[in-house]
């Protein structure tokens, strides 16, 4: 099993306490759509927006070196902790497949989503120590805002994926 160590820009252990459980796993965009759609009724009542950040992560390996599946999973878990620890308590981070995440920013429009995206990019792009090696990840993010970019959860997720940078 790979040994994953936290690197300097990871939050201190005290900030991570309580956030070690795996993220909710969405089996499909349809499942994500249902989960996100539940939030829309509240937003409509309150006249608020929801921003969805779609995050795709790729573990970058040096040529000729291969990481074990355990090591890759460890890096993805560390990414999920970094994401969770850099959003507000009302926001939600969901795992979509092996290397993708959806970050729901409650009561947030395009401006707030842009700020969150820059902050999360900076956080996730840091170094990860695995098996006495320093590893990095490649990250792409896209944003969509309800109701402008989608009327249901699946549409919002597709719009965020279409906006990947």
N, C-alpha and C positions, 0 to 999 in steps of 0.2 A: 504494500500500500504506500502511496506517495506521501511524503511529508510536506505539508504546506505551511509556510510561515508567513505571518503578517509583515508587511513592509511599512515604512515610515508614514505614509499617508493614509493608512488604515486607521479608523477611529480607535481610541483606546478601548481595552476590554470592557471597562465599565460602561462605555457608551453602547457597546454591542450586546450587553447582557439582556436576555429576554428575546433576542432576535437571532437565535441559533437554529430555530426550527426551519425546516425547508419551506420555501414559498409555496403558496397554492399553485397547483399545476393545472393548466387548462389543456385539455386534450385536443382542442381544435379552435379555429376562429369562431365557429358557431357557439361553442361553450363560452369563449371569451365574450362574444356578443351578448349572450344571455346575462352574464354576470354584470357587464357594463350597462346593459339596458335597464337593469333594476335601479341604477342610480339616476336615470334620466327623469323619472317621474318626480323625484325630489327636486331636481334642478328646474324642471318646468314650473313647479309650484313656487320655488324661491326666485325664479327669474335669473338663475345662475348658469354658468357654463362648466363643462368638464373638458380638460385637455387630456389627450392620450399620447404618451410618448412610446413609440415602438423602438426597442433597443435590440440590435443584433450584435453578438459578440463572437469574435474569432480568436482562438488561441494561436498566437504567432510562434512558430517553432523555427529554430535555426536550421539551415540546410544540413541534412545528414543526421539530425537528431530527432528522435521520436519520443513523444510523451505517452505514458500509459493512459488507459481510459480513466483510471483512478486519479491521476494527476490532472487531467483535463476536467474531470468532475469537480475536483477540489478547487480549481481556478474559477469555474462557473459558480460554485457555492460562495467563494470569496467575492465575486462580482455581485452576486445577489445581496450579500451583506452590505457591501458598499452602497448599492442602490438604496436599500431599505434605510440605511442610516443617514442618508442625505435628503430624504423627503420628509414632509410634515407628517404628523401622526394621523391626520385625516386622509392622507393619500394612501394608495395601495400599489404594491408591486406584485405582479403575477408572472409566473414562468410559463412560457409558451414554447413547447418543444425543447430540444436539448440546448440550444444556444440563443434563444430569444426571450425577451421580457416585454411586458406591457406595464407602463407606469401610469396610473390614473391619478391625475391632479385635480382634486375636488375644488370647486369654486375658483377655477383658474381659466383665464382666457389665453389668447395668443401671446401677450406680453409676458405673463407669468410663466407660460410654457417655455418661452425662449430663454428666460433666466434659468429655469430648472434644467433645461437641456444643456446649457453651457456648464453649469455646476456639475451635473452628472457626468458629462464627457470628461471633464478635468479629473473627477474622482475615479472613474473606471479605467481611464487610460494609464494609471500608475503601474508600478512594477509589482510582480508577484513572485515570491520565492518558493520554488518547488524543487525538492530533491537536491538541495544545494546549488540550484541554478536560478538565475534571474530571468523571469519570463515576462512577456508583455502580451496584451490583447489588442486586437483591432476592434473598433467600435463604430457602428453606424446608427444614427438616430433619425427618426422622423416624427413629426408632430401633426396632430389633427385636433380640432376643437368642435365640441358639440354646442349648438346645433348646426353651425355653418358647414362643417365638413362631413356630416353624417347624421342621419335621423335615428339610427339604431347602432348597437355596439359593433356588429360585424362591419357595417359601412365605415364607422369611425376607425376601426383597426385597419381596414383596407386603405383608407385615405392616409393614415399615418405611415403605413408601409410604402405607399406610393411616393411619399415625401422623404424617403431615406436619403441622407447625405453621406 
